[in-house]
Amino acid sequence: MKKLITAILIIISAAQAGLCSLQTDEINIFNLKKNNMYIINFGTKITNVSISDKKILDITPVTSLINDKEQLFIDAKENGVCDVIINTEKEEYKIRFVTGPAFQENKESLTEIDIPVAYNKETK
């Protein structure tokens, strides 16, 4: 019986670990590094994205065979503060992105993408 209860608790805690850690009732704050790219997963289809300053961030819903518009691709282009309102099929999220040269560790729901720079003979 103890093994069964332990197994059920492990399954429940593991299932919750994969869910988005964004809060719907408050403004979520993410610190981004300039000229970096990120992906954030929502788990439900994104219906609308409203960006306050498109010079600071470029945000594009990711379309794939499995997660059709459930993720956002974020390109931090300039330093500054940008407020974004994201509507999904189930919830509305308010996110404040702070972009700059110094940044703090982010929540686990934001994944940094490391894309290598193309090698060019002129840059030697």
Secondary structure, 3 states (H helix, E strand, C coil): CHHHHHHHHHHHHHHHHCCCCCCCCCEEEEEEECCCEEEEECCCCEEEEEECCCCCEEEEEECCCCCCCCEEEEEECCCEEEEEEEEECCCEEEEEEEEECCCCCCCCCEEEECCCCCCCHHHC
